[in-house]
């Protein structure tokens, strides 16, 4: 799967182990690295459902986004993209999504 970051700062942070630990702490940084590795090895979002992290669609203001669990109330949030790199409008066909935009790490409490 192709992974794009929503902004330069997030991309730079996720590219550096030291920056990730500084920003998120050691335990959460490890979980983020694992979830990003999962995204890179799967071909579609449907395959992501077979891996740990409980990927799920969000509702409310973030409808159309997908989250995977990190630790505690923290989630890695992403938006699925279609073949033309446009954000997919719900309902999401998990089997056809081959690219995502990572929006960030959010606390849902």
C-alpha angles and dihedrals in degrees: 000000000000113000121201126180122227093230143008095251093055091046092050092047093051092047093060124061090202093051092048092052091047092049102038108014126252099282096047092043090057091050091049090051091051093049092048090050089051090053092051095052099046122079098208138016089251089067089051089065089067092060130074119271101073099246110211141167117254126227137206117028091358097049108148093034126106127216134197121200121250113170130324110335094341121115135182103229125204140167120225119235129208127223091280092052092251120137110263115245114224136293090066119213098213092194095060101045111103100162137045139186113224108222098183147263116306136186110226099196 
